[in-house]
């Protein structure tokens, strides 16, 4: 059994296990029946009559995809499930067919040698607020009319946007009425909406209980599988408006396209048209480029007889003269007379409750903890639940949003949008940004392991030029820059993502994102296990699978093929250190240099086994291309 030992994962022989995995998969965010790809409008609102069976792929395709991923050296999976997939039919009504399907796929993954992390995925709450995750009935329970979100500006929804869907616009939904309201209620309903009750309990208790109980259903099906390492608490949990300093102003980075402030979002949702700023990304940062009137017809995002929950709680009101007024600008920024801390005051109590519930089903489950999309997880202190991992995500934001990769340029959003110039400076910047995530694990979480839960690149760079030319060199550069930064910090990583039904036209079938390292549209020879792979020169890399000692330094250059690894060997150990060495990188064989002892190459599993001389000390192995 793989277990936590300090900052490392270790096997039964005490060797450090390095996790190199993929997220499986991008289209698991949407239903399989009917096809829920987000560009499809037909049947979009029939949210109770769906099935996610077949996501990430039909069961009869599982062996093909698992063999491919194993041949590429991946030893772990972050397996995407959604609350909607489990409980879409209504509160307490679980989709047993889907749960049995998940069990069957995970069982097959274990048979192929994968370690599995179950990822309860969401983005900006739900498909109906422009993302994925929560069932549609959660909006109805809160009094919202999910059919009106697009026209009221409560969300930008791909299925309702026609052909006009700006790239990466979806993440701005996190600050709009639909997503922000539900997240604020989920984490802070008892504090900020105490009058909101559902079936006799607070809205916060109602939503959290259903979420947790749905994930417990998954754990019940998987608790007997040794291949399941554990569970994420929630993918990129959002604070909604909790902590927002001024509801009448913009805050943070969530502005693109027509961008209402939170107060304007509340008014729009209540049928009061608003002229809002239009924002766009320029080389020199986010800028206002115009203004636009939203909701000119005066539609409402609330169900009949319900009305705005924030107006009912005194955040804003309409005067007798008919003038809307913001009454409490800092309503979500204060808690008991002090500044609110979302991580400590709201996220951490939820995670503690989640951990307790999941371990009541699976006592050995590891919990993979994330903070909000722009931050880090809460501080962990002595006495807090043990057996956790920092699973923060990391992307190069500039490449992510612009869909451009420039080796000598990036923008560091962690430093207020500072421009970084020069190839060496860009690589060093990437390394330091990943290093900061690791530092949080060490200094604020008690020295727990770090798994970069998501890291990847958009493959549709430069207006999809590679799909026309067949040249993925720019993607190779971009992916290598990101993965190289993680390797230099000796961290575990789950690449985002592998989508079995990716297409050049609609990417991962969700909001025009296109991150998959595999696509049928690139598959020229189905008999070739590697055919369909994208940027494999960077995605398929040598790395230490199991280390009989402590890793010290790791570096790989996919262009020269040179691999270097140093570790402090365990003087008591007799088990070898194992290095994955892919034939894709070394088609003519390898030259190996070791600092002491002996090694052997097992061609069948693409592994070099290294036994240094006993006695401990720093050991080195270097691998280069032969011929």
C-alpha positions as CSV (number, residue, x, y, z in Angstrom):
1,X,0.0,0.0,0.0
2,X,1.3,3.5,-0.9
3,X,1.1,5.7,2.2
4,X,2.3,9.2,3.4
5,X,5.6,9.5,5.2
6,X,6.4,13.1,5.8
7,X,6.5,15.0,2.5
8,X,6.7,11.8,0.4
9,X,4.5,9.0,-0.7
10,X,6.2,5.6,0.0
11,X,5.6,2.0,-0.8
12,X,5.8,-1.1,1.4
13,X,9.6,-1.2,1.0
14,X,10.1,2.3,2.1
15,X,10.8,3.7,-1.3
16,X,9.6,7.2,-2.4
17,X,6.9,6.9,-4.9
18,X,6.7,9.7,-7.4
19,X,3.2,10.3,-8.9
20,X,3.1,11.1,-12.6
21,X,-0.5,11.1,-13.6
22,X,-3.2,12.5,-15.7
23,X,-6.7,13.9,-15.1
24,X,-9.3,11.6,-16.6
25,X,-11.0,13.2,-18.3
26,X,-12.0,16.6,-19.6
27,X,-15.4,15.5,-20.9
28,X,-16.4,13.9,-17.6
29,X,-17.7,17.3,-16.7
30,X,-20.7,16.8,-19.0
31,X,-23.3,14.1,-19.5
32,X,-22.8,11.3,-21.9
33,X,-26.5,10.8,-22.6
34,X,-27.8,12.9,-24.1
35,X,-24.5,14.3,-25.3
36,X,-23.9,17.2,-22.9
37,X,-21.0,18.8,-24.8
38,X,-21.4,22.5,-23.9
39,X,-21.8,23.7,-27.4
40,X,-25.0,21.7,-27.7
41,X,-28.2,23.6,-26.8
42,X,-30.8,20.9,-27.4
43,X,-32.1,19.4,-24.1
44,X,-29.7,21.6,-22.0
45,X,-32.3,22.3,-19.3
46,X,-33.5,18.7,-18.9
47,X,-31.0,18.4,-16.1
48,X,-32.7,15.5,-14.2
49,X,-32.9,13.3,-17.3
50,X,-29.2,12.7,-18.0
51,X,-26.6,10.0,-17.5
52,X,-22.8,10.3,-17.1
53,X,-22.3,6.6,-17.7
54,X,-19.6,6.5,-20.4
55,X,-17.5,9.3,-18.9
56,X,-14.5,9.3,-19.3
57,X,-15.1,6.5,-21.9
58,X,-17.3,3.5,-22.5
59,X,-16.1,0.6,-20.4
60,X,-15.3,-1.5,-23.5
61,X,-12.6,1.2,-24.4
62,X,-11.0,1.2,-21.0
63,X,-8.2,-1.3,-21.7
64,X,-7.2,0.7,-24.8
65,X,-6.8,3.9,-23.0
66,X,-5.2,2.5,-19.9
67,X,-2.7,0.6,-22.0
68,X,-1.8,3.8,-23.8
69,X,-1.4,5.8,-20.6
70,X,0.8,3.0,-19.0
71,X,2.9,2.9,-22.2
72,X,3.5,6.6,-21.7
73,X,4.7,6.0,-18.1
74,X,1.7,7.4,-16.2
75,X,1.2,5.6,-12.9
76,X,-1.7,7.5,-11.4
77,X,-5.0,9.1,-12.3
78,X,-7.0,11.9,-10.9
79,X,-10.4,10.5,-11.8
80,X,-13.1,13.2,-12.4
81,X,-16.6,12.7,-11.0
82,X,-19.2,15.4,-10.5
83,X,-21.9,15.9,-7.9
84,X,-24.3,16.2,-10.8
85,X,-23.3,12.8,-12.2
86,X,-24.2,11.2,-8.8
87,X,-27.4,13.1,-7.8
88,X,-28.8,14.7,-10.9
89,X,-32.3,13.2,-10.5
90,X,-33.1,15.2,-7.3
91,X,-32.0,15.5,-3.7
92,X,-31.2,12.1,-2.2
93,X,-31.8,10.3,-5.5
94,X,-28.5,8.6,-6.5
95,X,-27.7,7.3,-10.0
96,X,-26.8,3.7,-9.1
97,X,-25.9,2.8,-12.7
98,X,-23.3,5.6,-12.8
99,X,-21.9,4.6,-9.4
100,X,-21.5,1.0,-10.6
101,X,-19.9,2.2,-13.8
102,X,-17.4,4.2,-11.7
103,X,-16.6,1.1,-9.7
104,X,-16.0,-0.9,-12.9
105,X,-13.7,1.7,-14.4
106,X,-11.7,2.2,-11.2
107,X,-11.4,-1.6,-10.8
108,X,-10.0,-1.8,-14.3
109,X,-7.6,1.0,-13.6
110,X,-6.2,-0.9,-10.6
111,X,-5.8,-4.0,-12.7
112,X,-3.6,-1.9,-15.0
113,X,-1.4,-0.7,-12.1
114,X,-2.8,2.8,-11.6
115,X,-3.1,4.6,-8.3
116,X,-6.4,6.6,-8.3
117,X,-7.4,9.9,-6.7
118,X,-11.1,10.6,-6.9
119,X,-11.7,14.2,-7.9
120,X,-15.1,15.7,-7.0
121,X,-14.9,18.2,-9.8
122,X,-16.6,21.6,-10.2
123,X,-15.9,24.8,-12.1
124,X,-18.0,27.9,-11.2
125,X,-20.5,25.6,-9.4
126,X,-22.5,24.0,-12.3
127,X,-23.1,23.5,-16.0
128,X,-26.0,25.9,-15.6
129,X,-23.8,28.7,-14.3
130,X,-21.4,28.2,-17.2
131,X,-19.2,25.5,-15.6
132,X,-19.8,22.0,-14.2
133,X,-20.3,20.2,-10.9
134,X,-23.5,20.7,-9.0
135,X,-26.9,19.4,-10.0
136,X,-29.4,21.9,-11.5
137,X,-31.8,21.4,-8.6
138,X,-29.4,23.2,-6.3
139,X,-30.3,26.5,-8.0
140,X,-34.0,25.7,-7.7
141,X,-33.6,24.9,-4.0
142,X,-32.0,28.4,-3.5
143,X,-34.9,30.0,-5.4
144,X,-33.2,30.6,-8.7
145,X,-34.5,30.2,-12.2
146,X,-31.6,28.5,-14.1
147,X,-33.3,29.1,-17.5
148,X,-32.8,32.8,-17.1
149,X,-29.1,33.1,-16.2
150,X,-27.9,34.0,-19.7
151,X,-30.3,36.8,-20.4
152,X,-30.0,38.3,-16.9
153,X,-26.2,38.3,-17.0
154,X,-26.1,35.9,-14.0
155,X,-23.8,33.6,-16.0
156,X,-22.3,33.3,-19.5
157,X,-23.4,29.8,-20.7
158,X,-21.8,28.3,-23.7
159,X,-24.9,26.3,-24.9
160,X,-26.9,29.6,-25.0
161,X,-24.2,31.8,-26.5
162,X,-24.5,30.5,-30.1
163,X,-21.2,30.8,-32.0
164,X,-20.1,33.8,-30.0
165,X,-18.2,32.4,-27.0
166,X,-15.0,34.2,-26.1
167,X,-12.1,32.0,-25.1
168,X,-11.7,31.4,-21.4
169,X,-14.7,33.5,-20.6
170,X,-16.2,30.8,-18.4
171,X,-14.0,31.6,-15.3
172,X,-15.6,35.1,-15.0
173,X,-18.8,33.3,-14.0
174,X,-17.3,32.8,-10.6
175,X,-18.0,36.5,-9.8
176,X,-21.5,36.6,-11.4
177,X,-24.8,36.1,-9.6
178,X,-25.5,32.4,-10.1
179,X,-22.2,30.9,-9.1
180,X,-21.3,33.5,-6.5
181,X,-24.6,33.2,-4.8
182,X,-24.5,29.4,-4.6
183,X,-20.9,29.3,-3.4
184,X,-21.6,31.9,-0.8
185,X,-24.6,29.9,0.5
186,X,-22.7,26.6,0.4
187,X,-19.8,27.9,2.5
188,X,-21.3,30.8,4.4
189,X,-25.1,30.5,4.3
190,X,-25.5,30.4,8.0
191,X,-23.5,33.6,8.4
192,X,-24.7,35.7,5.4
193,X,-28.1,34.3,4.7
194,X,-29.4,33.0,8.1
195,X,-33.1,33.3,7.0
196,X,-32.6,30.9,4.1
197,X,-33.7,27.5,5.2
198,X,-34.6,24.4,3.2
199,X,-36.5,21.5,4.6
200,X,-36.0,22.8,8.1
201,X,-32.2,23.3,8.0
202,X,-30.0,26.1,6.9
203,X,-29.2,26.4,3.2
204,X,-25.5,25.8,4.1
205,X,-26.3,22.6,6.0
206,X,-28.6,21.5,3.2
207,X,-26.2,22.0,0.4
208,X,-23.1,20.7,2.2
209,X,-24.9,17.6,3.5
210,X,-26.1,16.6,0.1
211,X,-22.7,17.1,-1.5
212,X,-20.9,15.1,1.2
213,X,-23.5,12.3,1.2
214,X,-23.2,12.1,-2.6
215,X,-19.4,11.6,-2.4
216,X,-19.9,9.0,0.4
217,X,-21.9,7.0,-2.1
218,X,-18.7,6.9,-4.3
219,X,-16.6,5.9,-1.4
220,X,-18.9,3.1,-0.5
221,X,-18.4,1.6,-4.0
222,X,-14.6,2.0,-3.9
223,X,-13.6,1.4,-0.3
224,X,-12.3,-2.1,-0.9
225,X,-9.9,-1.1,-3.7
226,X,-6.3,-0.7,-2.7
227,X,-5.6,1.3,-5.8
228,X,-7.7,4.2,-4.5
229,X,-5.3,6.6,-2.7
230,X,-8.1,8.9,-1.6
231,X,-10.4,11.8,-2.4
232,X,-10.2,15.5,-3.2
233,X,-12.4,17.7,-1.0
234,X,-13.5,19.8,-3.9
235,X,-11.9,21.0,-7.1
236,X,-11.0,24.7,-6.9
237,X,-13.5,25.7,-4.2
238,X,-14.6,29.2,-4.8
239,X,-15.4,31.7,-2.0
240,X,-18.2,33.2,-4.1
241,X,-18.5,36.8,-2.7
242,X,-17.1,35.9,0.7
243,X,-14.3,38.4,1.4
244,X,-15.3,40.8,-1.3
245,X,-14.2,44.2,0.0
246,X,-16.7,46.4,-1.9
247,X,-19.7,45.0,-3.7
248,X,-20.0,48.1,-5.8
249,X,-16.5,47.7,-7.3
250,X,-14.5,45.1,-9.2
251,X,-11.9,43.0,-7.4
252,X,-9.3,40.4,-8.4
253,X,-8.8,39.1,-11.9
254,X,-12.3,37.8,-12.9
255,X,-13.1,40.4,-15.5
256,X,-13.4,39.7,-19.2
257,X,-16.1,40.8,-21.6
258,X,-19.2,42.5,-20.1
259,X,-18.4,42.5,-16.4
260,X,-21.0,43.6,-13.8
261,X,-19.9,44.3,-10.2
262,X,-21.5,42.0,-7.6
263,X,-24.0,44.8,-6.8
264,X,-24.8,45.2,-10.5
265,X,-25.2,41.4,-10.7
266,X,-27.8,41.5,-7.9
267,X,-29.7,44.2,-9.7
268,X,-29.6,42.4,-13.0
269,X,-30.9,39.3,-11.4
270,X,-33.8,41.2,-10.1
271,X,-34.7,42.6,-13.5
272,X,-33.1,46.0,-13.3
273,X,-31.0,46.7,-16.5
274,X,-27.4,47.8,-15.9
275,X,-24.8,49.4,-18.1
276,X,-21.6,47.5,-17.3
277,X,-17.9,47.8,-18.2
278,X,-16.5,45.6,-21.0
279,X,-13.1,44.3,-20.2
280,X,-10.5,42.7,-22.5
281,X,-6.9,41.4,-22.1
282,X,-4.2,43.4,-23.6
283,X,-0.4,42.9,-23.6
284,X,-0.3,45.4,-20.8
285,X,-3.0,43.7,-18.7
286,X,-6.8,43.9,-18.3
287,X,-8.4,47.1,-19.6
288,X,-11.8,48.6,-20.0
289,X,-12.6,48.7,-23.7
290,X,-16.3,49.9,-23.6
291,X,-19.7,49.6,-22.0
292,X,-22.8,47.6,-22.6
293,X,-26.3,47.4,-21.2
294,X,-27.2,44.0,-19.9
295,X,-30.7,42.5,-19.3
296,X,-32.5,45.3,-21.3
297,X,-35.8,43.3,-21.2
298,X,-35.9,43.2,-17.4
299,X,-35.9,39.4,-16.9
300,X,-35.4,38.0,-13.5
301,X,-33.1,35.2,-12.4
302,X,-35.3,34.3,-9.4
303,X,-38.2,31.9,-9.3
304,X,-41.7,33.4,-8.9
305,X,-42.4,34.4,-5.3
306,X,-38.8,34.0,-4.2
307,X,-36.9,37.2,-5.1
308,X,-33.3,38.1,-4.5
309,X,-31.9,36.4,-1.4
310,X,-29.4,39.3,-0.8
311,X,-32.1,41.9,-0.9
312,X,-34.1,39.9,1.7
313,X,-31.0,40.0,3.9
314,X,-30.5,43.8,3.6
315,X,-27.6,44.0,1.3
316,X,-29.5,46.3,-1.0
317,X,-33.0,47.6,-1.5
318,X,-35.2,49.9,-3.6
319,X,-36.3,53.2,-2.1
320,X,-39.9,54.4,-2.2
321,X,-38.9,56.5,-5.1
322,X,-37.9,53.4,-7.0
323,X,-34.1,53.9,-6.7
324,X,-31.9,50.9,-6.0
325,X,-29.4,51.5,-3.2
326,X,-26.5,49.4,-2.0
327,X,-26.8,49.4,1.8
328,X,-23.9,47.2,2.9
329,X,-20.9,47.4,0.6
330,X,-18.7,45.2,2.8
331,X,-21.5,42.8,3.8
332,X,-19.4,39.7,2.8
333,X,-16.1,41.1,4.0
334,X,-16.7,41.2,7.7
335,X,-17.2,38.5,10.3
336,X,-17.9,39.3,14.0
337,X,-16.3,42.7,13.6
338,X,-13.1,41.6,11.8
339,X,-12.0,40.9,8.3
340,X,-13.2,37.5,7.1
341,X,-10.7,34.8,6.1
342,X,-12.4,32.5,3.7
343,X,-9.8,29.7,4.1
344,X,-9.9,29.6,7.9
345,X,-13.5,30.7,8.6
346,X,-15.3,28.7,5.9
347,X,-13.3,26.4,3.8
348,X,-11.4,24.6,6.5
349,X,-14.5,23.8,8.6
350,X,-16.1,22.3,5.5
351,X,-13.0,20.2,4.7
352,X,-12.8,18.9,8.3
353,X,-16.5,17.8,8.0
354,X,-15.8,16.2,4.6
355,X,-12.7,14.4,5.9
356,X,-14.6,13.0,8.9
357,X,-17.5,11.8,6.7
358,X,-15.3,10.2,4.1
359,X,-13.1,8.4,6.7
360,X,-16.3,7.0,8.3
361,X,-16.5,5.0,5.0
362,X,-12.8,4.5,4.1
363,X,-10.6,4.9,7.2
364,X,-7.4,4.9,5.2
365,X,-8.4,7.5,2.6
366,X,-5.9,10.3,1.9
367,X,-7.5,13.7,1.5
368,X,-6.2,16.0,-1.3
369,X,-6.8,19.6,-0.3
370,X,-7.1,22.6,-2.5
371,X,-7.7,26.3,-1.9
372,X,-9.7,28.7,-4.1
373,X,-8.6,28.9,-7.8
374,X,-6.3,31.9,-7.1
375,X,-4.9,30.8,-3.8
376,X,-3.5,28.0,-1.6
377,X,-5.2,25.6,0.9
378,X,-5.9,26.5,4.5
379,X,-3.2,26.4,7.1
380,X,-3.0,23.0,8.8
381,X,-2.1,22.9,12.5
382,X,-1.3,20.2,15.1
383,X,-4.6,18.5,16.0
384,X,-6.1,19.0,12.6
385,X,-7.0,15.8,10.6
386,X,-3.9,13.9,9.5
387,X,-3.3,12.2,6.1
388,X,-3.7,15.2,3.9
389,X,-1.9,16.4,0.7
390,X,-1.6,19.8,-0.8
391,X,-3.1,19.4,-4.2
392,X,-2.9,23.0,-5.5
393,X,-3.1,23.6,-9.2
394,X,-0.6,25.5,-11.3
395,X,-0.8,26.8,-14.9
396,X,1.1,29.6,-16.7
397,X,-1.8,32.0,-16.7
398,X,-0.6,33.9,-19.7
399,X,-0.6,30.8,-21.9
400,X,-3.8,29.7,-20.4
401,X,-5.8,32.8,-21.2
402,X,-4.1,34.1,-24.3
403,X,-3.7,30.7,-26.0
404,X,-0.2,31.8,-27.0
405,X,3.1,30.5,-25.8
406,X,6.1,32.8,-26.1
407,X,9.3,31.2,-24.6
408,X,10.7,34.6,-23.7
409,X,7.6,36.2,-22.3
410,X,5.0,35.6,-19.6
411,X,2.9,37.5,-17.1
412,X,3.2,36.7,-13.4
413,X,-0.3,37.2,-11.9
414,X,1.0,36.3,-8.5
415,X,2.9,39.6,-8.6
416,X,0.2,41.9,-9.9
417,X,0.7,41.1,-13.6
418,X,4.4,41.7,-13.7
419,X,5.8,41.0,-17.2
420,X,8.7,38.5,-17.3
421,X,11.1,38.8,-20.3
422,X,13.8,36.4,-21.4
423,X,13.8,32.6,-21.9
424,X,15.9,32.0,-18.8
425,X,13.8,34.4,-16.7
426,X,10.6,32.8,-17.8
427,X,11.8,29.3,-16.8
428,X,13.1,30.6,-13.5
429,X,9.8,32.3,-12.9
430,X,7.9,29.1,-13.5
431,X,10.2,27.3,-11.1
432,X,9.7,29.9,-8.3
433,X,6.0,29.9,-8.7
434,X,5.8,26.1,-8.3
435,X,8.4,26.4,-5.4
436,X,6.0,28.7,-3.6
437,X,3.3,26.0,-3.6
438,X,5.7,23.5,-2.1
439,X,6.8,26.0,0.5
440,X,3.2,26.3,1.6
441,X,3.1,22.5,2.2
442,X,6.2,22.8,4.3
443,X,5.6,26.0,6.3
444,X,1.8,26.1,6.6
445,X,0.6,22.5,6.3
446,X,3.1,20.6,8.5
447,X,5.4,19.3,5.7
448,X,2.8,17.2,3.9
449,X,3.3,15.9,0.3
450,X,2.5,18.1,-2.6
451,X,0.7,17.0,-5.8
452,X,0.2,19.6,-8.4
453,X,-3.4,18.5,-9.0
454,X,-3.6,20.1,-12.5
455,X,-1.0,21.4,-14.9
456,X,-1.2,21.5,-18.6
457,X,-1.5,23.7,-21.7
458,X,-4.2,24.6,-24.3
459,X,-3.3,22.6,-27.4
460,X,-5.3,24.9,-29.6
461,X,-2.5,27.5,-29.4
462,X,-2.2,30.2,-32.1
463,X,-5.7,29.7,-33.5
464,X,-5.3,25.9,-33.8
465,X,-2.4,26.2,-36.2
466,X,-0.9,22.8,-35.3
467,X,-4.1,21.0,-36.3
468,X,-3.6,22.3,-39.9
469,X,0.2,21.9,-40.1
470,X,0.7,18.9,-37.9
471,X,3.6,20.7,-36.2
472,X,3.2,20.7,-32.4
473,X,6.6,22.1,-31.6
474,X,5.2,25.1,-29.8
475,X,3.0,22.9,-27.6
476,X,6.1,20.8,-26.8
477,X,7.9,23.9,-25.7
478,X,5.0,25.1,-23.6
479,X,4.3,21.7,-21.9
480,X,8.0,21.1,-21.2
481,X,8.3,24.5,-19.6
482,X,5.5,23.7,-17.1
483,X,6.4,20.1,-16.4
484,X,10.1,21.0,-16.1
485,X,9.3,23.5,-13.4
486,X,7.5,20.8,-11.4
487,X,10.3,18.3,-11.9
488,X,12.9,20.8,-10.7
489,X,10.9,21.1,-7.5
490,X,10.7,17.3,-7.2
491,X,6.9,17.4,-7.0
492,X,4.2,15.0,-8.0
493,X,1.9,16.1,-10.8
494,X,-1.4,15.2,-12.5
495,X,-1.4,16.5,-16.1
496,X,-4.7,18.2,-17.2
497,X,-5.9,16.1,-19.1
498,X,-6.6,13.0,-21.1
499,X,-10.0,13.2,-23.0
500,X,-10.9,10.1,-24.9
501,X,-13.4,11.9,-27.1
502,X,-11.5,15.1,-27.7
503,X,-11.9,16.7,-31.2
504,X,-10.1,19.5,-33.0
505,X,-13.4,21.3,-33.4
506,X,-14.6,21.3,-29.8
507,X,-11.6,20.2,-27.8
508,X,-12.5,18.5,-24.5
509,X,-16.3,19.0,-25.1
510,X,-16.5,21.7,-22.4
511,X,-16.4,25.5,-23.0
512,X,-14.1,25.1,-26.0
513,X,-11.2,24.1,-23.7
514,X,-8.7,21.8,-25.5
515,X,-6.0,20.5,-23.1
516,X,-6.0,16.8,-23.9
517,X,-2.7,15.0,-24.6
518,X,-4.7,12.7,-26.8
519,X,-7.2,13.1,-29.6
520,X,-8.8,10.8,-32.1
521,X,-8.4,13.6,-34.6
522,X,-4.6,13.2,-34.4
523,X,-4.9,9.4,-34.5
524,X,-3.6,8.3,-38.0
525,X,-3.0,4.7,-37.1
526,X,-5.3,3.0,-34.5
527,X,-2.9,0.0,-34.4
528,X,-0.1,2.3,-33.1
529,X,-0.7,2.8,-29.3
530,X,1.0,6.2,-29.5
531,X,-1.0,7.5,-32.5
532,X,-3.3,10.3,-31.4
533,X,-0.9,11.6,-28.8
534,X,-0.1,15.3,-28.8
535,X,3.2,16.8,-27.9
536,X,4.4,13.5,-26.7
537,X,8.0,14.7,-26.8
538,X,7.1,16.7,-23.6
539,X,4.2,14.6,-22.2
540,X,6.1,11.3,-22.2
541,X,9.2,11.8,-20.0
542,X,11.6,9.7,-18.0
543,X,11.2,10.1,-14.3
544,X,11.9,8.2,-11.0
545,X,9.1,5.8,-10.3
546,X,10.4,4.6,-7.0
547,X,13.4,5.9,-5.1
548,X,15.3,3.9,-2.5
549,X,16.3,7.0,-0.6
550,X,15.5,10.7,-0.8
551,X,15.2,12.6,-4.1
552,X,17.6,15.6,-4.4
553,X,17.6,16.8,-8.0
554,X,15.8,16.0,-11.2
555,X,16.1,17.4,-14.7
556,X,15.1,16.3,-18.2
557,X,15.6,18.0,-21.5
558,X,13.3,16.5,-24.2
559,X,15.2,18.2,-27.0
560,X,18.6,16.6,-26.2
561,X,17.2,13.6,-24.3
562,X,19.5,14.1,-21.3
563,X,18.0,12.9,-18.0
564,X,19.7,13.6,-14.7
565,X,18.7,12.4,-11.2
566,X,20.3,12.6,-7.8
567,X,19.2,11.0,-4.6
568,X,20.6,10.2,-1.1
569,X,20.4,6.5,-1.0
570,X,19.1,4.5,1.9
571,X,22.0,2.6,3.3
572,X,19.7,-0.1,4.7
573,X,17.7,-0.7,1.4
574,X,18.1,-3.5,-1.0
575,X,15.3,-2.6,-3.3
576,X,16.3,-0.8,-6.5
577,X,15.6,2.7,-7.5
578,X,13.4,2.5,-10.6
579,X,13.4,5.0,-13.5
580,X,10.8,5.0,-16.2
581,X,12.7,5.3,-19.5
582,X,10.2,5.6,-22.5
583,X,11.1,4.2,-25.8
584,X,9.5,7.2,-27.4
585,X,12.3,9.3,-26.1
586,X,15.0,6.8,-26.7
587,X,14.1,4.9,-29.9
588,X,17.7,3.8,-30.6
589,X,18.5,2.8,-27.0
590,X,20.2,4.5,-24.1
591,X,23.6,5.3,-22.6
592,X,23.6,5.1,-18.8
593,X,26.1,6.5,-16.3
594,X,25.7,5.7,-12.6
595,X,27.8,6.9,-9.7
596,X,28.2,3.5,-8.2
597,X,26.8,-0.1,-8.2
598,X,24.9,-1.6,-11.1
599,X,21.8,-1.1,-13.2
600,X,19.7,-3.1,-15.6
601,X,17.2,-2.1,-18.3
602,X,13.9,-4.0,-18.4
603,X,12.7,-3.3,-21.9
604,X,9.3,-4.9,-21.3
605,X,8.2,-2.3,-18.8
606,X,10.5,0.5,-20.0
607,X,12.3,0.7,-16.6
608,X,15.9,1.1,-15.5
609,X,16.6,-0.5,-12.1
610,X,19.6,0.9,-10.2
611,X,21.3,-0.7,-7.2
612,X,24.0,1.7,-5.9
613,X,26.7,0.4,-3.6
614,X,25.5,0.0,0.0
615,X,26.5,2.6,2.5
616,X,24.3,5.5,1.6
617,X,25.5,8.8,0.3
618,X,24.5,10.9,-2.8
619,X,23.9,8.8,-5.9
620,X,23.6,9.9,-9.5
621,X,22.2,8.4,-12.6
622,X,22.4,10.0,-16.1
623,X,20.7,8.7,-19.2
624,X,21.3,9.9,-22.7
625,X,20.1,8.8,-26.2
626,X,22.2,6.2,-27.9
627,X,23.2,6.6,-31.6
